[in-house]
Amino acid sequence: MDKNTTRHVENKYRFHVARDDLFVDLNLIQFGWERCDPLHEFGPAVRNHFLFHYVIDGKGKLDKGGKTYEIGKGQGFLICPGEITFYFADYDDPWIYTWIEFDGLRARQTLTLAGLSETQPIYTSTDPQAIQEAMMQIVNEAEDSSPLRLAGLGLVFLDELVRTSKDSVAVEKKKLRDFYIREAINFIEGNYMHDIAVEQIADSSGLNRSYFSRIFKSTVGESPQKFLLKYRMNKAAEFLKYTEMSIGEVSSSVGYENQLHFSRAFKNIFDISPSGYRNLHHVERKSNF
């Protein structure tokens, strides 16, 4: 489908790809609405941007990170860049949802304030009507609105996402330590594929390494080095399970340029080699798209 195109089927779905106009704070990529058929599925797939779905009615399931989440009316789910996900509608009560794919400087910070992240992907609304209206306004006005107006409506959506989230974070009311740790974990989620060190993770929270390592371990229960290692190996396990990437490609995708070092690290966590893990757990699924 070409850019600037809206596809609309009455009572079934509406889908719009945003124009190429770039906004630093928030950039909308695509958005739409769909009444899904029973067992309608998408994935396994990897996104390059944040993707948020809100369930207007019905229910379905999200499979990510080795976990399966059941999601129904009044809830939503977040997919972060780089993670492998698979989701499908219920057979008896398939969901109707609206979605927005986006990125920008305000994206991760706002999602954090809404209590959403790669490790906490489920949103529950305290005001279903408000979040639904904010998202559907973008979908409904897409054909007739300028990119600047759509970007403004996108910021309204982010504001409603924070305001209506049951898990919304009020930074001033929470321990400052918890906020620092959340920022550190967000940094890891967004940069695990690079050659990052604990010093860089600490810097992302504005703390020196010694103090950061101490509060991280007391809050999370393990050192930042151990957390980063486990996070990378869990991502590697997802790639081995759901993709056809070579071991070398998986190694590079989780921050290891040396495949031997990666294989040793993986075996230390899972007690099996990467190739052995793939042989036991590899899943082949076909996308409908």
Salt bridges, closest charged atoms under 4 A:
GLU10 OE1 - HIS8 NE2 3.76
ASP20 OD1 - LYS3 NZ 3.87
ASP21 OD1 - ARG19 NE 3.21
ASP25 OD2 - ARG106 NE 3.44
GLU34 OE2 - HIS40 NE2 3.93
ASP37 OD1 - LYS12 NZ 2.67
ASP63 OD2 - ARG285 NH1 3.60
GLU70 OE2 - LYS61 NZ 3.86
GLU83 OE1 - LYS64 NZ 3.12
GLU101 OE1 - ARG47 NH1 3.72
ASP103 OD2 - HIS49 ND1 2.82
GLU118 OE2 - LYS235 NZ 2.89
ASP127 OD2 - ARG163 NH2 3.15
GLU141 OE1 - ARG149 NE 2.74
GLU160 OE1 - ARG163 NE 2.77
ASP167 OD1 - LYS166 NZ 3.39
GLU189 OE1 - ARG108 NH1 3.53
GLU199 OE2 - ARG209 NH1 2.71
GLU222 OE1 - LYS230 NZ 3.09
GLU244 OE2 - HIS282 NE2 3.17
